[in-house]
Amino acid sequence: TEIITPADSRAAGERLASQLSGQGLRAVFLLSDGLNVNGTSLVSGLTSRLPPGVTITGGLAGDGSDFRHTWVISEGRPQAHRIAAVGLYGERLRVSSGCNGGWLDFGPQRRITRSEGNVLFELDGKPALDLYKEYLGSLAAGLPGSALLFPLAIRRPDSDGKPVVRTVLAIDEQQHSLTFAGDVPEGFEARLMRTTDEGLIDSAAAAVAQACGAMPSTGQTPALVVSVSCVGRRLVLGERAEEEVESISAGAPKGATHVGFYSYGEIAPGLDGGASELHNQTMTVTVFAED
């Protein structure tokens, strides 16, 4: 389906769901434009129209640290402003997923005092872009790409759950605002995050272990492992990026085929095992097998 602006994201998800509905639907793998979408709304719209228990995974297309153009292959050719979904059906199909970040909060905790959907205007009553620039220092000249190194952790006040991580997609110098891949609700608490090479590599191993642990042994059955890793993780790892990939392959079922891509947002069940949602700065692994 086509998407023109982020405001159409929920409706786009609903349109896709209407095309996928059918007996025996077990899983949906979603591939979306990475720059013209609100990933939170997209997944919410898709989930609202699909039967309970359908696993939704996938990701938003990436463009490295350039943030200029993203494409999705639709109707046999790469296209911008497109969202594609693959529906997987059948009682013999088994699907499991894992998701892990490896990032840690740092700096003072702030509150989101003004936002609209996935656009953040103010933290603690101060312009969000100005605060980000203060933290980034000399790296601010590389925005929005340099913001991939310092994602934002947001959490509902008084919540004991794990924070949701959000990645910057664009900046607006006139409005002093930041546009994220997913919603940044007013009233939520927010802190910057950072990581290490070892933290990312270990979290990738944890993600594939979670995915494989949720699926009974595949035995001699061939398995497909699809990994979706945030572009920001590759920027941090640099030449060590292959170690993240190797950790996935090492933890995958024996003989499994492993494919994947770098994204501007990963889609998988929540870190607490809940409904599928948009994640940022994570390694998300989906394992497909058939009895």
C-alpha positions in Angstrom: 0.0 0.0 0.0 1.1 3.6 -0.5 1.9 6.0 2.3 2.4 9.8 1.6 2.7 11.3 5.1 3.1 9.9 8.7 -0.4 11.0 9.4 -1.7 8.1 7.1 0.3 5.5 9.0 -2.6 3.9 11.0 -4.9 3.9 8.0 -2.1 2.2 6.0 -1.8 -0.5 8.6 -5.6 -1.1 8.5 -5.5 -1.3 4.7 -2.8 -3.9 4.8 -4.7 -6.0 7.4 -7.8 -6.0 5.2 -5.8 -7.6 2.4 -4.2 -10.2 4.7 -7.2 -11.4 6.6 -8.0 -15.1 5.9 -8.2 -18.5 7.5 -5.0 -19.8 8.9 -3.0 -16.6 9.1 -0.2 -17.2 11.5 2.3 -14.4 10.9 2.9 -11.2 9.1 6.3 -9.8 8.0 6.2 -6.1 7.4 8.5 -4.0 5.3 7.9 -0.2 5.4 9.2 3.1 4.0 11.5 4.4 6.7 11.1 8.2 6.5 7.5 8.9 5.8 5.8 6.8 8.4 5.0 6.7 12.1 5.9 3.2 13.0 3.8 3.2 16.2 0.6 4.1 14.3 1.4 1.7 11.5 1.7 -1.3 13.8 -1.3 -0.2 15.8 -3.5 0.0 12.7 -2.3 -3.4 11.5 -2.8 -5.1 14.9 -6.3 -3.7 15.3 -7.6 -5.5 12.2 -5.8 -8.8 12.5 -6.9 -11.9 14.5 -5.4 -12.3 18.0 -2.3 -14.4 18.1 -0.9 -13.4 14.8 2.8 -12.6 15.1 3.9 -9.4 13.5 7.6 -8.7 12.8 9.6 -6.7 10.3 11.2 -3.3 10.0 11.4 0.2 8.5 13.7 0.6 5.5 17.0 2.4 6.2 19.3 4.7 4.3 22.4 4.5 6.5 23.1 7.8 8.3 21.9 9.9 5.3 18.1 10.0 6.0 17.3 11.0 2.4 15.6 8.2 0.6 14.3 4.7 1.5 12.7 2.1 -0.7 10.6 -1.0 -0.4 10.3 -3.6 -3.2 6.7 -3.6 -4.3 5.2 -5.1 -7.5 8.7 -6.3 -8.5 10.6 -2.9 -8.2 11.9 -0.6 -5.5 9.5 2.2 -4.6 9.4 5.0 -2.2 6.3 5.8 0.0 5.5 2.1 0.1 4.6 -0.5 2.7 4.6 -4.2 1.9 3.5 -7.1 4.0 3.9 -10.8 3.6 1.2 -13.0 5.2 2.2 -16.5 6.2 -0.5 -19.2 6.6 -0.9 -22.8 7.7 -1.2 -24.9 10.8 2.3 -26.4 10.2 4.0 -23.0 10.4 5.9 -22.2 13.5 7.1 -18.6 14.3 9.0 -17.2 17.2 10.9 -13.9 17.8 13.4 -12.2 20.1 14.3 -8.6 20.6 17.1 -7.0 22.6 18.8 -3.6 22.8 21.9 -3.5 24.9 21.7 0.3 25.5 21.9 2.0 28.9 20.3 5.3 30.2 22.5 8.2 31.1 22.2 11.8 32.1 19.3 13.5 34.0 15.7 12.2 33.6 13.5 14.7 31.9 9.8 14.9 31.0 8.2 15.3 27.6 6.3 18.5 28.0 5.3 19.1 24.4 4.9 16.6 21.5 2.6 15.7 18.7 2.6 12.0 17.7 6.2 11.3 16.8 7.4 14.9 16.8 9.1 16.1 20.0 9.1 19.8 20.7 10.0 20.3 24.4 11.7 18.4 27.2 11.2 20.0 30.7 9.8 23.1 28.9 13.0 23.5 26.8 13.4 23.1 23.0 14.2 19.5 22.4 16.6 20.1 19.5 18.6 22.6 21.6 19.0 20.1 24.4 20.1 17.4 22.0 22.7 19.7 20.6 24.0 20.4 24.1 24.6 16.7 24.7 26.1 16.0 21.3 28.5 18.9 21.3 30.7 18.8 18.2 28.7 15.8 17.0 25.7 18.1 16.6 27.0 19.1 13.1 26.2 15.6 11.9 22.5 15.7 12.9 20.2 13.8 12.3 22.6 11.0 11.6 24.7 11.5 14.7 21.6 11.2 16.9 21.7 7.5 16.1 24.5 7.2 18.6 22.3 8.7 21.4 18.7 7.4 21.2 16.0 8.4 23.6 14.5 6.1 26.2 10.9 6.9 27.1 8.8 5.5 29.8 5.3 6.0 31.2 5.6 7.8 34.6 5.5 5.3 37.6 6.0 2.4 35.2 8.2 -0.5 36.3 8.4 -1.9 32.7 11.4 -1.6 30.3 11.6 1.8 28.5 10.8 2.1 24.8 13.7 3.3 22.7 13.1 6.0 20.1 15.5 7.0 17.2 15.6 10.4 15.6 14.7 10.5 11.9 14.7 14.2 11.2 15.2 17.6 12.8 13.5 21.0 12.3 15.7 23.9 12.9 12.9 26.4 12.7 10.7 24.6 15.3 13.6 23.3 17.3 12.0 19.9 17.1 13.0 16.3 16.6 11.0 13.7 14.6 11.3 10.1 15.8 10.4 6.8 14.2 7.5 6.3 16.7 5.3 8.2 19.2 6.9 10.2 22.0 3.8 10.9 24.2 3.5 14.0 26.3 4.0 13.3 30.0 6.4 10.4 29.5 9.8 10.4 31.2 12.8 10.6 28.9 16.6 9.9 29.1 19.3 9.7 26.6 21.0 6.3 26.0 24.5 5.1 25.0 26.1 1.7 24.5 29.4 -0.2 23.9 30.5 -2.7 21.2 30.2 -5.6 23.7 26.8 -4.5 24.8 25.5 -4.7 21.3 27.1 -8.0 20.4 25.8 -9.6 23.6 22.3 -8.3 23.0 22.2 -9.8 19.5 23.1 -13.2 21.1 20.4 -12.7 23.6 17.8 -11.9 20.9 18.5 -15.1 18.9 18.5 -17.1 22.2 15.1 -15.7 23.1 13.7 -16.5 19.6 15.0 -20.0 19.6 14.1 -20.6 23.2 10.4 -19.8 22.4 10.3 -22.5 19.6 10.5 -26.2 20.2 13.5 -27.9 18.6 13.4 -27.8 14.8 15.2 -31.1 14.6 15.9 -31.8 11.0 13.4 -29.2 9.8 15.0 -26.4 7.9 14.6 -23.0 9.5 14.8 -19.4 8.3 16.2 -16.8 10.6 15.5 -13.1 9.7 17.5 -10.5 11.7 16.6 -6.8 11.6 19.2 -4.5 13.2 19.0 -0.8 13.7 21.3 1.3 11.5 22.6 3.0 14.7 24.0 -0.3 16.0 26.1 -0.6 12.8 27.4 3.0 13.2 28.5 2.2 16.8 30.1 -1.2 15.9 31.9 0.0 12.8 34.3 -2.7 11.6 33.0 -5.0 14.4 29.5 -5.1 12.8 30.2 -8.5 11.4 30.5 -9.8 15.0 26.9 -9.0 15.6 25.9 -11.0 12.6 28.1 -13.8 13.6 26.5 -14.0 17.0 23.1 -14.5 15.4 24.4 -17.2 13.1 26.1 -19.0 16.0 22.9 -19.1 18.0 20.6 -20.0 15.1 19.2 -23.5 14.6 21.7 -25.8 12.9 21.6 -25.5 9.2 19.3 -22.5 9.2 19.4 -19.9 6.5 20.1 -16.4 7.9 19.1 -13.2 6.1 18.5 -9.7 7.4 18.9 -5.9 6.9 19.6 -2.7 8.8 16.6 -0.6 9.6 15.2 2.7 10.9 12.9 0.8 13.2 12.3 -2.8 14.2 8.9 -4.5 14.6 8.4 -7.3 17.0 6.4 -8.3 20.1 7.1 -6.1 23.1 10.1 -6.6 25.3 7.7 -7.9 28.0 6.2 -10.4 25.5 3.2 -8.3 24.8 1.7 -7.3 21.4 3.9 -6.4 18.5 5.2 -2.8 18.5 7.9 -0.5 17.1 11.3 -0.7 18.6 14.5 1.3 17.9 18.1 0.5 18.4 17.4 -3.2 18.9 18.4 -6.5 17.2 15.1 -8.3 16.3 15.2 -11.9 15.3 12.4 -13.9 13.8 12.6 -17.7 13.3 10.4 -19.5 10.8 10.0 -23.3 10.6 7.5 -25.8 9.4 6.5 -29.1 10.9 
